[in-house]
Amino acid sequence: YSVISKEISPYRQNEISKKIGNTILYEELIENRKRNTKLLYDNLDRNNIKLVNEEYHEGIIPMAVPIKAPVEKRTAWIEQMKSKGILLSTLIDKWNFIPQHEQQRYKIEMNYIDSHLLIPVSEYISELNMQKIVTELNNLN
């Protein structure tokens, strides 16, 4: 992961990667992600958790669903969910292109960077486990 995180230049796919890619069941992947995303949108307590995108558009197959956490609660939410075996992630190192000396100028963007969390909706998460994730999200305080 550390290599992927540091080196993101495009490379030509090798033959082994092509063989692996050919074994992926894309339709199943799509259906599982859509199911998990819909389950999240349909059952999340919106009084406590604010989705970045209020409505789910079924043409989108996300890798994760972004939410906005209160800045003062984000770290606690990450730890609370981690204690339940659920990893909420951020993409701060990939999204924050604002130079340190310019951050005051971009307050809205910095607020988003400081408050966003990504809810996993991976194709490998079963429907039952996705329901458990939603239950734990709804229990956040």
C-alpha positions as CSV (number, residue, x, y, z in Angstrom):
1,Y,0.0,0.0,0.0
2,S,2.8,2.4,0.8
3,V,4.2,2.0,-2.8
4,I,0.7,2.6,-4.3
5,S,0.2,5.6,-2.1
6,K,3.5,7.2,-3.2
7,E,3.6,6.2,-6.8
8,I,0.4,6.8,-8.8
9,S,1.8,7.2,-12.3
10,P,0.1,5.2,-15.0
11,Y,1.9,2.1,-16.2
12,R,1.1,-0.5,-18.9
13,Q,-0.8,-3.5,-17.4
14,N,1.3,-6.6,-17.4
15,E,0.1,-10.1,-18.5
16,I,-0.4,-11.3,-14.9
17,S,-2.6,-8.3,-14.1
18,K,-4.6,-8.9,-17.3
19,K,-5.3,-12.5,-16.3
20,I,-6.4,-11.4,-12.8
21,G,-8.6,-8.7,-14.3
22,N,-10.2,-11.2,-16.6
23,T,-11.4,-13.2,-13.6
24,I,-13.3,-10.3,-12.0
25,L,-17.0,-10.7,-12.1
26,Y,-17.8,-7.0,-12.9
27,E,-21.6,-7.4,-13.0
28,E,-21.6,-8.9,-9.5
29,L,-19.2,-6.2,-8.3
30,I,-21.5,-3.5,-9.6
31,E,-24.6,-5.1,-8.1
32,N,-23.0,-5.6,-4.7
33,R,-21.7,-2.0,-4.5
34,K,-25.1,-0.7,-5.6
35,R,-26.9,-2.9,-3.0
36,N,-24.6,-1.7,-0.2
37,T,-24.9,2.0,-1.3
38,K,-28.7,1.8,-1.4
39,L,-28.8,0.0,1.9
40,L,-26.7,2.8,3.4
41,Y,-28.8,5.6,1.9
42,D,-32.1,4.0,2.9
43,N,-31.2,3.3,6.5
44,L,-28.7,5.9,7.7
45,D,-29.9,8.2,10.4
46,R,-29.7,11.6,8.5
47,N,-30.3,13.6,11.7
48,N,-26.9,12.5,13.0
49,I,-24.9,11.9,9.8
50,K,-24.8,14.2,6.8
51,L,-24.3,12.7,3.5
52,V,-22.2,14.8,1.0
53,N,-24.6,13.7,-1.7
54,E,-28.1,13.8,-0.3
55,E,-29.6,11.4,-2.9
56,Y,-28.2,8.2,-4.3
57,H,-28.1,8.1,-8.1
58,E,-28.1,4.4,-9.2
59,G,-25.9,5.1,-12.2
60,I,-23.0,5.8,-9.8
61,I,-21.1,2.8,-8.4
62,P,-19.0,4.3,-5.6
63,M,-16.0,2.8,-3.9
64,A,-17.2,4.5,-0.8
65,V,-19.9,7.0,0.3
66,P,-18.6,10.4,1.6
67,I,-20.2,12.0,4.7
68,K,-19.4,15.2,6.6
69,A,-18.6,14.6,10.2
70,P,-18.5,17.4,12.8
71,V,-14.8,18.3,12.8
72,E,-14.6,18.0,16.6
73,K,-16.1,14.4,16.4
74,R,-14.3,13.0,13.3
75,T,-11.4,11.4,15.1
76,A,-13.6,9.9,17.8
77,W,-15.9,8.5,15.1
78,I,-13.0,6.9,13.3
79,E,-11.8,5.3,16.6
80,Q,-15.3,4.2,17.6
81,M,-15.9,2.5,14.3
82,K,-12.4,1.0,14.2
83,S,-13.1,-0.6,17.6
84,K,-16.0,-2.3,15.9
85,G,-13.8,-3.5,13.0
86,I,-15.1,-0.9,10.6
87,L,-12.5,1.3,8.8
88,L,-13.7,4.8,7.9
89,S,-11.2,6.4,5.7
90,T,-10.2,9.8,4.4
91,L,-8.3,10.9,1.3
92,I,-6.7,13.9,2.8
93,D,-3.3,13.0,1.3
94,K,-4.9,12.7,-2.2
95,W,-7.3,15.6,-2.1
96,N,-5.5,18.4,-0.3
97,F,-3.7,20.4,-3.0
98,I,-3.9,23.6,-1.1
99,P,-0.5,25.0,-0.1
100,Q,-0.1,25.6,3.6
101,H,0.2,29.3,3.2
102,E,-3.1,29.5,1.2
103,Q,-5.3,27.5,3.6
104,Q,-6.9,30.6,5.1
105,R,-8.0,31.7,1.7
106,Y,-9.8,28.4,1.0
107,K,-11.9,28.0,4.2
108,I,-14.8,26.0,2.6
109,E,-12.4,23.5,1.0
110,M,-10.4,23.2,4.2
111,N,-13.6,22.6,6.2
112,Y,-14.5,19.8,3.8
113,I,-11.0,18.2,4.1
114,D,-11.2,18.4,7.9
115,S,-14.7,16.9,8.1
116,H,-15.1,14.3,5.4
117,L,-15.2,10.6,6.0
118,L,-15.6,7.7,3.6
119,I,-18.1,4.9,4.4
120,P,-17.0,1.6,2.7
121,V,-19.5,0.0,0.3
122,S,-17.1,-2.6,-1.1
123,E,-18.4,-5.4,-3.2
124,Y,-16.8,-7.8,-0.6
125,I,-19.1,-6.5,2.2
126,S,-22.1,-8.8,2.5
127,E,-25.6,-7.4,2.9
128,L,-25.6,-8.5,6.6
129,N,-22.3,-6.8,7.3
130,M,-23.4,-3.7,5.5
131,Q,-26.5,-3.6,7.8
132,K,-24.2,-3.9,10.8
133,I,-22.1,-1.0,9.5
134,V,-25.2,1.1,9.1
135,T,-26.3,0.2,12.6
136,E,-22.9,1.2,14.1
137,L,-23.0,4.5,12.1
138,N,-26.4,5.2,13.5
139,N,-25.0,4.6,17.0
140,L,-22.3,7.3,16.6
141,N,-22.7,10.2,19.0
